[in-house]
Amino acid sequence: MSLVRNNVFDPFTGDLWSALQRCPVFNPSLAPSNETSSFADVHVDWKEMAEAHVFKADLPGMKKEEVKVEVEEGNVLKISGERCGEKEDKDGKWHRVERSSGKFLRRFRLPGKVKVDQVKASMENGVLTVTVPKEEVKKPEVKAIEISG
C-alpha cells in the first residue's frame, strides 16, 4: 500500500520538495556565479542622523585587511570583501560545512551630499562601522521686509 501526499502544506510533498530543490536558496549550486555574489547575506544596519549616516555590517571572523570601503560617484557607499573558505587537508573528514565563503558586495546610494574626504571606517569584534558625514545644508536666509504705510 503506498501513501500518496497531495497536501501543498506538507513539506515532504514530492512536487514541493522538487520545486525547492530547483531554487538557488535551497540549492546553492544553482545560484548564478558572479563577483557581486554574497556570502550569507552580509547584514548591514543604516542609521541616518542629523550630521552623518552610520552603517554597521556584521562580518564575523573577517580581518580589516579583507574588507574594502569606498565612496563612488560622490554619494554611493560600497562595502566589499572576500572570505576564504577552509583549506582542505588530509588529516580529517568534513561532516558539515555551513560557514559561507566567497566575495560580497553591498552598495548604498546616499541621499544628499556627503563629505567624502571625512568618511571613517573601523572594525571591532567582527562589526564594521562606517561613518559618512553629511554636508551642512544651508538654510535659506530670511530677510524681513518693512511694510510701509
N, CA, C and O atoms as a MOPAC input file, in Angstrom:
PM7 MOZYME 1SCF
protein

 N      0.85500 1    -1.17400 1     0.00000 1
 C      0.00000 1     0.00000 1     0.00000 1
 C      0.89400 1     1.22800 1     0.00000 1
 O      1.77300 1     1.35700 1     0.85200 1
 N      0.68000 1     2.12200 1    -0.94000 1
 C      1.50900 1     3.33000 1    -1.00000 1
 C      0.72300 1     4.51500 1    -0.47800 1
 O     -0.49100 1     4.61500 1    -0.65400 1
 N      1.43900 1     5.39300 1     0.15800 1
 C      0.84400 1     6.59300 1     0.72300 1
 C      1.11100 1     7.74900 1    -0.23500 1
 O      2.26900 1     8.05400 1    -0.52100 1
 N      0.08200 1     8.38400 1    -0.72600 1
 C      0.23000 1     9.50000 1    -1.65600 1
 C     -0.03600 1    10.78200 1    -0.89300 1
 O     -1.06500 1    10.91500 1    -0.23100 1
 N      0.88400 1    11.72000 1    -0.98100 1
 C      0.72700 1    13.00800 1    -0.28900 1
 C      0.43700 1    14.08000 1    -1.31700 1
 O      1.24700 1    14.32300 1    -2.21100 1
 N     -0.69000 1    14.71100 1    -1.19900 1
 C     -1.06000 1    15.76700 1    -2.12600 1
 C     -1.34300 1    17.08000 1    -1.41600 1
 O     -1.91500 1    17.99300 1    -2.01100 1
 N     -0.96300 1    17.18500 1    -0.18700 1
 C     -1.21600 1    18.38900 1     0.59400 1
 C     -0.11300 1    19.40200 1     0.32600 1
 O      1.05800 1    19.12200 1     0.57900 1
 N     -0.47200 1    20.56300 1    -0.18100 1
 C      0.52300 1    21.58500 1    -0.52700 1
 C      1.27800 1    22.09300 1     0.70100 1
 O      2.38500 1    22.61500 1     0.57800 1
 N      0.68300 1    21.94100 1     1.88200 1
 C      1.33400 1    22.41600 1     3.10100 1
 C      2.25700 1    21.36900 1     3.72400 1
 O      2.95100 1    21.65600 1     4.69900 1
 N      2.26800 1    20.19200 1     3.18100 1
 C      3.13000 1    19.13100 1     3.66500 1
 C      4.52500 1    19.33500 1     3.08200 1
 O      4.69300 1    19.25600 1     1.86500 1
 N      5.53700 1    19.59600 1     3.92600 1
 C      6.88100 1    19.88300 1     3.40000 1
 C      7.52300 1    18.70400 1     2.69400 1
 O      8.53800 1    18.86700 1     2.01700 1
 N      6.94800 1    17.52100 1     2.84000 1
 C      7.53200 1    16.35300 1     2.21100 1
 C      6.80900 1    15.95800 1     0.92600 1
 O      7.11000 1    14.92000 1     0.33700 1
 N      5.86900 1    16.77400 1     0.49500 1
 C      5.18500 1    16.52000 1    -0.75600 1
 C      6.21100 1    16.54500 1    -1.88000 1
 O      7.03500 1    17.45600 1    -1.95400 1
 N      6.16100 1    15.55300 1    -2.74700 1
 C      7.15400 1    15.44000 1    -3.81600 1
 C      7.25900 1    16.68100 1    -4.68000 1
 O      8.36800 1    17.13700 1    -4.95900 1
 N      6.13900 1    17.24000 1    -5.11200 1
 C      6.18200 1    18.39400 1    -6.00600 1
 C      6.80600 1    19.60700 1    -5.32200 1
 O      7.60300 1    20.32000 1    -5.93200 1
 N      6.45600 1    19.84300 1    -4.08600 1
 C      7.01100 1    20.98900 1    -3.36500 1
 C      8.49900 1    20.81100 1    -3.14200 1
 O      9.27500 1    21.74700 1    -3.33400 1
 N      8.90900 1    19.59400 1    -2.73000 1
 C     10.32000 1    19.34800 1    -2.47200 1
 C     11.14300 1    19.50400 1    -3.75000 1
 O     12.22800 1    20.08400 1    -3.71500 1
 N     10.64600 1    18.99900 1    -4.86600 1
 C     11.40200 1    19.13100 1    -6.11000 1
 C     11.46000 1    20.59000 1    -6.54400 1
 O     12.45200 1    21.01200 1    -7.13900 1
 N     10.42200 1    21.36500 1    -6.26100 1
 C     10.44400 1    22.79100 1    -6.59100 1
 C     11.47700 1    23.51300 1    -5.74500 1
 O     12.20200 1    24.37600 1    -6.24100 1
 N     11.54500 1    23.16100 1    -4.46800 1
 C     12.53300 1    23.79200 1    -3.58900 1
 C     13.95700 1    23.44900 1    -4.01600 1
 O     14.85500 1    24.28400 1    -3.91200 1
 N     14.16200 1    22.24100 1    -4.48800 1
 C     15.49500 1    21.84200 1    -4.91900 1
 C     15.93500 1    22.57500 1    -6.17500 1
 O     17.12900 1    22.62900 1    -6.47000 1
 N     14.99100 1    23.14100 1    -6.92100 1
 C     15.34100 1    23.92700 1    -8.10900 1
 C     15.60000 1    25.39200 1    -7.76600 1
 O     15.94400 1    26.18200 1    -8.64500 1
 N     15.44000 1    25.75600 1    -6.51000 1
 C     15.61300 1    27.14500 1    -6.06500 1
 C     17.04900 1    27.35500 1    -5.57600 1
 O     17.53700 1    26.55700 1    -4.77600 1
 N     17.74200 1    28.41200 1    -6.03600 1
 C     19.12400 1    28.65800 1    -5.61100 1
 C     19.28900 1    28.83600 1    -4.10200 1
 O     20.36700 1    28.57700 1    -3.56600 1
 N     18.24400 1    29.27000 1    -3.42000 1
 C     18.34600 1    29.45000 1    -1.96800 1
 C     18.55600 1    28.11000 1    -1.28100 1
 O     19.33500 1    28.01300 1    -0.33300 1
 N     17.86200 1    27.07200 1    -1.75500 1
 C     17.96000 1    25.75100 1    -1.15600 1
 C     19.00700 1    24.87800 1    -1.82400 1
 O     19.42100 1    23.86300 1    -1.26400 1
 N     19.43600 1    25.26200 1    -3.01100 1
 C     20.44600 1    24.51500 1    -3.73400 1
 C     21.46900 1    25.50800 1    -4.29900 1
 O     21.34800 1    25.93000 1    -5.44900 1
 N     22.48700 1    25.88800 1    -3.48700 1
 C     23.44100 1    26.91900 1    -3.89300 1
 C     24.17400 1    26.63500 1    -5.19200 1
 O     24.67600 1    27.56600 1    -5.82200 1
 N     24.24900 1    25.39200 1    -5.60900 1
 C     24.94500 1    25.08800 1    -6.86500 1
 C     24.20200 1    25.67300 1    -8.06500 1
 O     24.77400 1    25.78400 1    -9.15000 1
 N     22.93400 1    26.04600 1    -7.88300 1
 C     22.15700 1    26.63900 1    -8.96800 1
 C     22.25800 1    28.16200 1    -9.00000 1
 O     21.78100 1    28.79700 1    -9.94100 1
 N     22.87000 1    28.74300 1    -7.98600 1
 C     22.96100 1    30.20300 1    -7.91300 1
 C     23.88700 1    30.71600 1    -9.00700 1
 O     24.90000 1    30.08400 1    -9.30700 1
 N     23.54700 1    31.87300 1    -9.61500 1
 C     24.42900 1    32.42700 1   -10.63400 1
 C     25.76800 1    32.80600 1   -10.02300 1
 O     25.82300 1    33.28400 1    -8.89000 1
 N     26.82100 1    32.60100 1   -10.75000 1
 C     28.15200 1    32.91000 1   -10.25600 1
 C     28.62800 1    34.22300 1   -10.86200 1
 O     28.77100 1    34.33700 1   -12.07900 1
 N     28.87300 1    35.20800 1   -10.01000 1
 C     29.46900 1    36.45900 1   -10.45700 1
 C     30.16200 1    37.11600 1    -9.28300 1
 O     30.02900 1    36.65000 1    -8.15200 1
 N     30.88900 1    38.17100 1    -9.52300 1
 C     31.68000 1    38.74000 1    -8.44400 1
 C     30.88000 1    39.59600 1    -7.48500 1
 O     31.44000 1    40.10600 1    -6.51400 1
 N     29.59200 1    39.77100 1    -7.72200 1
 C     28.78500 1    40.51700 1    -6.77200 1
 C     27.92200 1    39.58200 1    -5.93200 1
 O     26.94800 1    40.01700 1    -5.31800 1
 N     28.27600 1    38.30500 1    -5.90500 1
 C     27.52300 1    37.38500 1    -5.06700 1
 C     27.82800 1    37.69300 1    -3.60900 1
 O     28.81300 1    38.36100 1    -3.29300 1
 N     26.98800 1    37.20900 1    -2.74600 1
 C     27.21300 1    37.47600 1    -1.33100 1
 C     27.32700 1    36.17400 1    -0.58200 1
 O     26.77400 1    35.15700 1    -1.00200 1
 N     28.03600 1    36.19900 1     0.52000 1
 C     28.04400 1    35.02900 1     1.37200 1
 C     27.15500 1    35.34900 1     2.55500 1
 O     27.29400 1    36.38000 1     3.21300 1
 N     26.25700 1    34.44800 1     2.79700 1
 C     25.35800 1    34.54100 1     3.94600 1
 C     24.73400 1    35.91600 1     4.10500 1
 O     24.46400 1    36.35600 1     5.22200 1
 N     24.50600 1    36.59100 1     2.99600 1
 C     23.86100 1    37.90300 1     3.03600 1
 C     24.45800 1    38.80000 1     4.12400 1
 O     23.97000 1    38.82000 1     5.25300 1
 N     25.48800 1    39.52200 1     3.78900 1
 C     26.10700 1    40.43200 1     4.75100 1
 C     25.02600 1    41.40000 1     5.22600 1
 O     24.47500 1    42.16800 1     4.43700 1
 N     24.73900 1    41.35400 1     6.48800 1
 C     23.68000 1    42.18300 1     7.06300 1
 C     24.24500 1    43.54300 1     7.46900 1
 O     25.26100 1    43.63000 1     8.15900 1
 N     23.56500 1    44.59900 1     7.02800 1
 C     24.03100 1    45.96000 1     7.28300 1
 C     22.88600 1    46.78200 1     7.86700 1
 O     21.77400 1    46.77800 1     7.33800 1
 N     23.16800 1    47.48700 1     8.96200 1
 C     22.22900 1    48.45500 1     9.52500 1
 C     22.64800 1    49.83500 1     9.04900 1
 O     23.84100 1    50.13500 1     9.01100 1
 N     21.68700 1    50.68600 1     8.68400 1
 C     21.96400 1    52.04400 1     8.21200 1
 C     21.11100 1    52.99700 1     9.02200 1
 O     19.88200 1    52.92900 1     8.99800 1
 N     21.77800 1    53.88700 1     9.74200 1
 C     21.08000 1    54.87400 1    10.55700 1
 C     21.47000 1    56.26300 1    10.08100 1
 O     22.65400 1    56.59100 1     9.99500 1
 N     20.47100 1    57.07400 1     9.77400 1
 C     20.74500 1    58.45900 1     9.37900 1
 C     20.51700 1    59.35700 1    10.58400 1
 O     19.46100 1    59.33500 1    11.21600 1
 N     21.54000 1    60.14400 1    10.88000 1
 C     21.44600 1    61.10300 1    11.97200 1
 C     21.57400 1    62.50200 1    11.37700 1
 O     21.80100 1    62.65600 1    10.17700 1
 N     21.42900 1    63.50300 1    12.21100 1
 C     21.46700 1    64.88700 1    11.72700 1
 C     22.78500 1    65.20700 1    11.02200 1
 O     22.78900 1    65.91300 1    10.01300 1
 N     23.89900 1    64.69800 1    11.53900 1
 C     25.19200 1    65.07800 1    10.99100 1
 C     25.87500 1    63.99600 1    10.15400 1
 O     26.88000 1    64.28100 1     9.50300 1
 N     25.35800 1    62.76100 1    10.15200 1
 C     26.05200 1    61.69300 1     9.41700 1
 C     25.14000 1    60.49100 1     9.17700 1
 O     24.09700 1    60.32900 1     9.81000 1
 N     25.58300 1    59.65300 1     8.22700 1
 C     24.99300 1    58.33300 1     8.00800 1
 C     25.93900 1    57.34200 1     8.67700 1
 O     27.15300 1    57.42800 1     8.49100 1
 N     25.39800 1    56.40000 1     9.45500 1
 C     26.22900 1    55.41000 1    10.13800 1
 C     25.78300 1    54.02100 1     9.68000 1
 O     24.60600 1    53.67300 1     9.76100 1
 N     26.74600 1    53.23900 1     9.19800 1
 C     26.49700 1    51.88200 1     8.72000 1
 C     27.23200 1    50.90800 1     9.63100 1
 O     28.37500 1    51.15000 1    10.02100 1
 N     26.56600 1    49.80500 1     9.96500 1
 C     27.19900 1    48.73900 1    10.74200 1
 C     26.94900 1    47.43700 1    10.01100 1
 O     25.80400 1    47.06400 1     9.75900 1
 N     28.03900 1    46.74200 1     9.67000 1
 C     27.95200 1    45.48300 1     8.92600 1
 C     28.53000 1    44.35300 1     9.76300 1
 O     29.61200 1    44.48400 1    10.33500 1
 N     27.80400 1    43.24300 1     9.83200 1
 C     28.29100 1    42.05700 1    10.53200 1
 C     29.21400 1    41.27400 1     9.61500 1
 O     28.79100 1    40.76200 1     8.57900 1
 N     30.48500 1    41.18500 1    10.00800 1
 C     31.48700 1    40.44900 1     9.23400 1
 C     32.29100 1    39.54400 1    10.16900 1
 O     33.50200 1    39.71900 1    10.30300 1
 N     31.62600 1    38.57600 1    10.81800 1
 C     32.32900 1    37.75500 1    11.81100 1
 C     33.49100 1    36.98400 1    11.20500 1
 O     33.38700 1    36.42400 1    10.11400 1
 N     34.58700 1    36.96900 1    11.92900 1
 C     35.75700 1    36.21300 1    11.50800 1
 C     36.60700 1    36.86900 1    10.44000 1
 O     37.62400 1    36.30700 1    10.03300 1
 N     36.21400 1    38.04500 1     9.97600 1
 C     36.99500 1    38.70700 1     8.93300 1
 C     37.96700 1    39.71400 1     9.54200 1
 O     37.71600 1    40.29100 1    10.60000 1
 N     39.07900 1    39.90600 1     8.84300 1
 C     40.06600 1    40.90400 1     9.24500 1
 C     39.83300 1    42.16200 1     8.42600 1
 O     39.28500 1    42.10700 1     7.32500 1
 N     40.25300 1    43.29300 1     8.97000 1
 C     40.04300 1    44.55500 1     8.25700 1
 C     40.74700 1    44.57200 1     6.90500 1
 O     40.31500 1    45.27500 1     5.99200 1
 N     41.82900 1    43.80400 1     6.76900 1
 C     42.55900 1    43.74000 1     5.50900 1
 C     41.75500 1    43.03000 1     4.42500 1
 O     42.07200 1    43.16400 1     3.24300 1
 N     40.72300 1    42.27900 1     4.80100 1
 C     39.90600 1    41.54300 1     3.84400 1
 C     38.67200 1    42.32500 1     3.39300 1
 O     37.88000 1    41.83500 1     2.58800 1
 N     38.51400 1    43.54300 1     3.91600 1
 C     37.33100 1    44.35800 1     3.63700 1
 C     37.76000 1    45.66300 1     2.98100 1
 O     38.79100 1    46.23500 1     3.33400 1
 N     36.96100 1    46.13000 1     2.02200 1
 C     37.25500 1    47.39300 1     1.33700 1
 C     36.02900 1    48.29100 1     1.44700 1
 O     34.90400 1    47.85000 1     1.21100 1
 N     36.25400 1    49.55800 1     1.80700 1
 C     35.18000 1    50.55300 1     1.88800 1
 C     35.54400 1    51.68400 1     0.93800 1
 O     36.64200 1    52.23600 1     1.00400 1
 N     34.59600 1    52.02900 1     0.03900 1
 C     34.83000 1    53.08400 1    -0.94800 1
 C     33.57800 1    53.92800 1    -1.10900 1
 O     32.47100 1    53.49000 1    -0.79800 1
 N     33.77300 1    55.15100 1    -1.60100 1
 C     32.64800 1    56.00200 1    -1.98100 1
 C     32.79100 1    56.26100 1    -3.47200 1
 O     33.79600 1    56.80300 1    -3.93000 1
 N     31.76100 1    55.86200 1    -4.22500 1
 C     31.75800 1    56.03800 1    -5.67500 1
 C     30.79500 1    57.15400 1    -6.05200 1
 O     29.80000 1    57.38700 1    -5.36700 1
 N     31.09500 1    57.82900 1    -7.13100 1
 C     30.19700 1    58.84000 1    -7.69700 1
 C     29.79600 1    59.90900 1    -6.68000 1
 O     28.78800 1    60.59100 1    -6.86300 1
 N     30.56300 1    60.05500 1    -5.63000 1
 C     30.29600 1    61.09800 1    -4.64700 1
 C     29.21100 1    60.79300 1    -3.64000 1
 O     29.13400 1    61.46200 1    -2.61000 1
 N     28.35200 1    59.78800 1    -3.90400 1
 C     27.30000 1    59.50600 1    -2.93000 1
 C     26.87400 1    58.03900 1    -2.89000 1
 O     25.76800 1    57.73900 1    -2.44100 1
 N     27.72300 1    57.12100 1    -3.35000 1
 C     27.41600 1    55.69400 1    -3.27400 1
 C     28.46900 1    55.02600 1    -2.39700 1
 O     29.64800 1    54.98100 1    -2.74700 1
 N     28.02400 1    54.50500 1    -1.24900 1
 C     28.92500 1    53.78800 1    -0.35700 1
 C     29.01800 1    52.34700 1    -0.82900 1
 O     27.99700 1    51.69900 1    -1.05800 1
 N     30.24400 1    51.84100 1    -0.97600 1
 C     30.48100 1    50.47500 1    -1.44500 1
 C     31.29000 1    49.73600 1    -0.38300 1
 O     32.38100 1    50.16400 1    -0.00800 1
 N     30.73900 1    48.62100 1     0.09600 1
 C     31.43100 1    47.76300 1     1.05900 1
 C     31.61500 1    46.41000 1     0.38300 1
 O     30.64100 1    45.78600 1    -0.04000 1
 N     32.85900 1    45.95700 1     0.28200 1
 C     33.12600 1    44.69300 1    -0.40000 1
 C     34.23900 1    43.94500 1     0.31100 1
 O     34.93200 1    44.49200 1     1.17000 1
 N     34.39500 1    42.68700 1    -0.06500 1
 C     35.46200 1    41.88800 1     0.51300 1
 C     35.33900 1    40.44700 1     0.09600 1
 O     34.50400 1    40.08300 1    -0.73200 1
 N     36.19500 1    39.62800 1     0.69100 1
 C     36.16400 1    38.20500 1     0.38600 1
 C     36.57900 1    37.41800 1     1.60700 1
 O     37.58100 1    37.71600 1     2.25700 1
 N     35.78500 1    36.41000 1     1.90100 1
 C     36.11500 1    35.48500 1     2.99000 1
 C     36.53700 1    34.18300 1     2.33900 1
 O     35.78900 1    33.59300 1     1.56000 1
 N     37.74300 1    33.74200 1     2.66500 1
 C     38.25800 1    32.49800 1     2.09600 1
 C     37.74800 1    31.31900 1     2.90900 1
 O     37.63000 1    31.39600 1     4.13200 1
 N     37.45000 1    30.23700 1     2.22200 1
 C     36.98000 1    29.02500 1     2.89100 1
 C     38.14600 1    28.27100 1     3.51200 1
 O     39.31300 1    28.59100 1     3.28400 1
 N     37.80100 1    27.26900 1     4.29600 1
 C     38.82000 1    26.41900 1     4.91200 1
 C     39.54800 1    25.64100 1     3.83400 1
 O     38.93000 1    25.16300 1     2.88300 1
 N     40.83500 1    25.51400 1     3.97600 1
 C     41.61100 1    24.73500 1     3.02100 1
 C     41.45800 1    23.24300 1     3.35700 1
 O     41.43100 1    22.84700 1     4.52200 1
 N     41.36100 1    22.44300 1     2.30700 1
 C     41.25200 1    21.00500 1     2.52900 1
 C     42.58800 1    20.47400 1     3.01000 1
 O     43.64900 1    20.87700 1     2.53200 1
 N     42.51500 1    19.57600 1     3.95300 1
 C     43.72900 1    18.90600 1     4.39300 1
 C     43.45700 1    17.40300 1     4.42000 1
 O     42.31400 1    16.95900 1     4.30900 1
 N     44.51400 1    16.64900 1     4.56700 1
 C     44.37300 1    15.19400 1     4.50500 1
 C     44.17800 1    14.58500 1     5.88600 1
 O     44.09900 1    13.36300 1     6.01400 1
 N     44.09800 1    15.42100 1     6.92500 1
 C     44.03500 1    14.91000 1     8.29100 1
 C     42.63000 1    14.74500 1     8.82800 1
 O     42.46700 1    14.33900 1     9.97900 1
 N     41.63400 1    15.03600 1     8.06300 1
 C     40.29700 1    14.93500 1     8.62800 1
 C     39.23400 1    14.80000 1     7.57100 1
 O     39.50100 1    14.87400 1     6.37100 1
 N     38.02200 1    14.60200 1     8.04500 1
 C     36.88000 1    14.44500 1     7.15600 1
 C     35.82200 1    15.45800 1     7.58300 1
 O     35.39400 1    15.46200 1     8.73800 1
 N     35.40200 1    16.31100 1     6.65900 1
 C     34.35600 1    17.28100 1     6.96000 1
 C     33.01500 1    16.56600 1     7.00700 1
 O     32.68700 1    15.79900 1     6.10100 1
 N     32.24700 1    16.80900 1     8.04400 1
 C     30.89200 1    16.27300 1     8.13200 1
 C     29.86300 1    17.31900 1     7.72800 1
 O     28.78300 1    16.98200 1     7.24200 1
 N     30.20200 1    18.58600 1     7.92900 1
 C     29.26500 1    19.65500 1     7.58100 1
 C     30.07200 1    20.92600 1     7.35900 1
 O     31.00100 1    21.21700 1     8.11300 1
 N     29.71600 1    21.68800 1     6.31800 1
 C     30.32300 1    22.99500 1     6.06200 1
 C     29.17800 1    23.97900 1     5.88400 1
 O     28.53900 1    24.00100 1     4.83200 1
 N     28.91100 1    24.79300 1     6.89800 1
 C     27.81500 1    25.75700 1     6.85500 1
 C     28.30200 1    27.19600 1     6.80000 1
 O     27.58500 1    28.07600 1     6.32300 1
 N     29.51900 1    27.44300 1     7.28700 1
 C     30.03100 1    28.80300 1     7.23900 1
 C     30.32800 1    29.14300 1     5.79200 1
 O     31.01100 1    28.39300 1     5.09500 1
 N     29.82300 1    30.25500 1     5.35600 1
 C     29.94600 1    30.59600 1     3.94600 1
 C     31.26600 1    31.28700 1     3.64600 1
 O     31.92400 1    31.83700 1     4.53000 1
 N     31.62700 1    31.24000 1     2.38300 1
 C     32.84000 1    31.90400 1     1.92800 1
 C     32.57100 1    32.45800 1     0.54500 1
 O     31.59200 1    32.09600 1    -0.10800 1
 N     33.44700 1    33.33600 1     0.11000 1
 C     33.30800 1    33.93000 1    -1.20600 1
 C     33.32900 1    35.44100 1    -1.12200 1
 O     33.58400 1    36.02200 1    -0.06600 1
 N     33.05700 1    36.06400 1    -2.25400 1
 C     33.07500 1    37.51900 1    -2.34600 1
 C     31.71900 1    38.09500 1    -1.97200 1
 O     30.68900 1    37.43900 1    -2.12800 1
 N     31.72900 1    39.31200 1    -1.48300 1
 C     30.48000 1    40.01800 1    -1.23700 1
 C     30.62700 1    41.46400 1    -1.66000 1
 O     31.73500 1    41.99800 1    -1.71600 1
 N     29.50800 1    42.09200 1    -1.95400 1
 C     29.48600 1    43.49000 1    -2.36600 1
 C     28.13300 1    44.07400 1    -1.99300 1
 O     27.09000 1    43.53500 1    -2.36200 1
 N     28.15900 1    45.17600 1    -1.26100 1
 C     26.92800 1    45.90800 1    -0.93400 1
 C     27.14600 1    47.36000 1    -1.32000 1
 O     28.20800 1    47.92500 1    -1.05800 1
 N     26.12900 1    47.97000 1    -1.94900 1
 C     26.18300 1    49.39100 1    -2.33400 1
 C     24.96900 1    50.08900 1    -1.75100 1
 O     23.87300 1    49.53100 1    -1.70100 1
 N     25.18800 1    51.34100 1    -1.30600 1
 C     24.11000 1    52.16000 1    -0.74900 1
 C     24.19100 1    53.55100 1    -1.35800 1
 O     25.21100 1    54.23000 1    -1.23400 1
 N     23.11300 1    53.97600 1    -2.01700 1
 C     23.06300 1    55.33000 1    -2.57500 1
 C     22.60900 1    56.25900 1    -1.46200 1
 O     21.50900 1    56.12700 1    -0.92600 1
 N     23.48200 1    57.20100 1    -1.13000 1
 C     23.20700 1    58.12600 1    -0.03300 1
 C     22.39000 1    59.31600 1    -0.52200 1
 O     22.69500 1    59.89100 1    -1.56600 1
 N     21.35800 1    59.68500 1     0.22400 1
 C     20.59200 1    60.87300 1    -0.16700 1
 C     21.37500 1    62.13400 1     0.18300 1
 O     22.01600 1    62.19400 1     1.23200 1
 N     21.32700 1    63.12000 1    -0.66800 1
 C     22.01100 1    64.38900 1    -0.38700 1
 C     23.51000 1    64.29500 1    -0.58700 1
 O     24.03100 1    63.28600 1    -1.06300 1
 N     24.19400 1    65.37000 1    -0.21300 1
 C     25.64600 1    65.43600 1    -0.38200 1
 C     26.34200 1    64.99100 1     0.89700 1
 O     25.85200 1    65.21600 1     2.00400 1
 N     27.49400 1    64.35400 1     0.71900 1
 C     28.27300 1    63.87500 1     1.86100 1
 C     29.70200 1    64.39600 1     1.76200 1
 O     30.16300 1    64.79700 1     0.69300 1
 N     30.38400 1    64.38100 1     2.88500 1
 C     31.78400 1    64.80800 1     2.94400 1
 C     32.66700 1    63.58400 1     2.70400 1
 O     33.08100 1    62.91000 1     3.64800 1
 N     32.94800 1    63.30700 1     1.43600 1
 C     33.69700 1    62.11200 1     1.05100 1
 C     35.06400 1    62.06000 1     1.72500 1
 O     35.51900 1    60.98400 1     2.11100 1
 N     35.71000 1    63.18100 1     1.86900 1
 C     37.05700 1    63.21400 1     2.44700 1
 C     37.06800 1    62.99400 1     3.95700 1
 O     38.14200 1    62.89400 1     4.55000 1
 N     35.89400 1    62.91600 1     4.59300 1
 C     35.83000 1    62.72700 1     6.04500 1
 C     35.18200 1    61.40000 1     6.45000 1
 O     34.85100 1    61.20700 1     7.62000 1
 N     34.99900 1    60.49000 1     5.49600 1
 C     34.41300 1    59.18000 1     5.80500 1
 C     35.39300 1    58.40100 1     6.68000 1
 O     36.59700 1    58.39200 1     6.42500 1
 N     34.86200 1    57.74700 1     7.71600 1
 C     35.70100 1    56.96900 1     8.63100 1
 C     35.13900 1    55.55600 1     8.72900 1
 O     33.92500 1    55.35600 1     8.70600 1
 N     36.04200 1    54.57500 1     8.83900 1
 C     35.63400 1    53.18300 1     8.99500 1
 C     36.48100 1    52.53800 1    10.07800 1
 O     37.68300 1    52.78900 1    10.17400 1
 N     35.84700 1    51.70500 1    10.89000 1
 C     36.56900 1    50.96000 1    11.91700 1
 C     35.95400 1    49.57300 1    12.03300 1
 O     34.79600 1    49.36000 1    11.67300 1
 N     36.74500 1    48.63400 1    12.54100 1
 C     36.25500 1    47.26800 1    12.68000 1
 C     36.62800 1    46.75000 1    14.05200 1
 O     37.79100 1    46.79300 1    14.45500 1
 N     35.61800 1    46.25700 1    14.77100 1
 C     35.85400 1    45.73500 1    16.10900 1
 C     34.91000 1    44.57100 1    16.36300 1
 O     33.70300 1    44.67600 1    16.14500 1
 N     35.47500 1    43.45700 1    16.82800 1
 C     34.69800 1    42.25800 1    17.14300 1
 C     33.81700 1    41.80800 1    15.97700 1
 O     32.67600 1    41.39800 1    16.19000 1
 N     34.32700 1    41.87800 1    14.76000 1
 C     33.58800 1    41.41400 1    13.59700 1
 C     32.49100 1    42.33900 1    13.10600 1
 O     31.67700 1    41.94800 1    12.26900 1
 N     32.46000 1    43.57800 1    13.62400 1
 C     31.46600 1    44.55300 1    13.18000 1
 C     32.19000 1    45.73300 1    12.54300 1
 O     32.99900 1    46.40200 1    13.18500 1
 N     31.88700 1    45.97500 1    11.27400 1
 C     32.43900 1    47.12100 1    10.55800 1
 C     31.51000 1    48.29900 1    10.77300 1
 O     30.30400 1    48.18600 1    10.55300 1
 N     32.06100 1    49.43900 1    11.20500 1
 C     31.27800 1    50.66500 1    11.37400 1
 C     31.83300 1    51.71500 1    10.42700 1
 O     33.01900 1    52.04200 1    10.47200 1
 N     30.96300 1    52.24200 1     9.56700 1
 C     31.35400 1    53.28200 1     8.61200 1
 C     30.50700 1    54.51600 1     8.91200 1
 O     29.27900 1    54.44600 1     8.95800 1
 N     31.18700 1    55.64900 1     9.11400 1
 C     30.50600 1    56.91800 1     9.36700 1
 C     30.74700 1    57.84100 1     8.18800 1
 O     31.88800 1    58.15100 1     7.84600 1
 N     29.64700 1    58.28100 1     7.56700 1
 C     29.71800 1    59.14900 1     6.39300 1
 C     29.09800 1    60.49300 1     6.77400 1
 O     27.87400 1    60.61800 1     6.81800 1
 N     29.94300 1    61.51100 1     7.05400 1
 C     29.40900 1    62.82100 1     7.44400 1
 C     28.62900 1    63.47400 1     6.29900 1
 O     28.98100 1    63.33400 1     5.12800 1
 N     27.57100 1    64.18600 1     6.66600 1
 C     26.74800 1    64.88700 1     5.67500 1
 C     27.26600 1    66.30400 1     5.48700 1
 O     27.82700 1    66.90600 1     6.40200 1
 N     27.06400 1    66.82500 1     4.27800 1
 C     27.33800 1    68.24000 1     4.03200 1
 C     26.29000 1    69.04100 1     4.80100 1
 O     25.13200 1    68.63500 1     4.90800 1
 N     26.70700 1    70.15700 1     5.32200 1
 C     25.75100 1    71.00500 1     6.03000 1
 C     24.78700 1    71.60900 1     5.03100 1
 O     25.18800 1    72.16200 1     4.00700 1
 N     23.52500 1    71.49400 1     5.34400 1
 C     22.50700 1    72.07900 1     4.48400 1
 C     22.29300 1    73.51000 1     4.94900 1
 O     21.90500 1    73.76500 1     6.08900 1
 N     22.55600 1    74.43300 1     4.03700 1
 C     22.39700 1    75.83800 1     4.39400 1
 C     20.92500 1    76.20800 1     4.33300 1
 O     20.24700 1    76.01100 1     3.32500 1
 N     20.46400 1    76.74600 1     5.43500 1
 C     19.07200 1    77.16400 1     5.47900 1
 C     18.93700 1    78.47600 1     4.72800 1
 O     19.80300 1    79.34700 1     4.81600 1
 N     17.85900 1    78.60900 1     4.00000 1
 C     17.69100 1    79.85500 1     3.25300 1
 C     17.61400 1    81.04700 1     4.21800 1
 O     16.98500 1    80.99600 1     5.27500 1
 N     18.28000 1    82.10200 1     3.80000 1
 C     18.30200 1    83.30600 1     4.62600 1
 C     16.92800 1    83.97100 1     4.57900 1
 O     16.31000 1    84.10300 1     3.52200 1
 N     16.48500 1    84.37500 1     5.73600 1
 C     15.18100 1    85.05400 1     5.82000 1
 C     15.44500 1    86.53900 1     6.03200 1
 O     16.15800 1    86.93800 1     6.95300 1
 N     14.86400 1    87.32900 1     5.17600 1
 C     15.04100 1    88.75900 1     5.29100 1
 C     13.68200 1    89.38500 1     5.55500 1
 O     12.73000 1    89.20000 1     4.79600 1
 N     13.62000 1    90.12100 1     6.63600 1
 C     12.36700 1    90.79100 1     6.98900 1
 C     12.18600 1    92.02300 1     6.09200 1
 O     13.12900 1    92.77500 1     5.85100 1
 N     10.99100 1    92.20400 1     5.61900 1
 C     10.65700 1    93.33100 1     4.74000 1
 C      9.76600 1    94.28600 1     5.53300 1
 O      8.73100 1    93.91800 1     6.08900 1
 N     10.22600 1    95.51200 1     5.54800 1
 C      9.44000 1    96.51900 1     6.25700 1
 C      8.22100 1    96.89800 1     5.42800 1
 O      8.30000 1    97.11100 1     4.21800 1
 N      7.11900 1    96.97000 1     6.10700 1
 C      5.85900 1    97.31900 1     5.42500 1
 C      5.63200 1    98.81600 1     5.60600 1
 O      5.55600 1    99.33000 1     6.72200 1
 N      5.52600 1    99.48600 1     4.47700 1
 C      5.30100 1   100.93000 1     4.55300 1
 C      3.80700 1   101.20800 1     4.61800 1
 O      2.96300 1   100.40600 1     4.21800 1
 N      3.53900 1   102.37500 1     5.13900 1
 C      2.22100 1   102.62800 1     5.43500 1
 C      1.29300 1   103.46500 1     4.85000 1
 O      0.14800 1   103.52600 1     5.29800 1

